[in-house]
């Protein structure tokens, strides 16, 4: 089992830090992280992070989930235009190998 999997993190670009957020359970977070491992096969030492970002800038989706794969040789990042509570294993399976690209919901 992977020893460096981090818990879900939530970031915000909005000033309302007290707004209620839909989070996910630790179990759902683990399921999504395992889907990332199955899809991209990072080394066992890699860290998988799931972060929900809120944005109020024009042209920016109101919520997006950023998936980061961090390891000693390479860091990759994927963005899905939906909140973390709506993210599914199928969303992760549909990601392409090309990191740093946005993926519509």
Helices and strands as residue ranges (DSSP letters): E 9-10, H 26-40, E 47-54, E 63-70, E 75-80, G 84-86, H 89-93, E 102-103
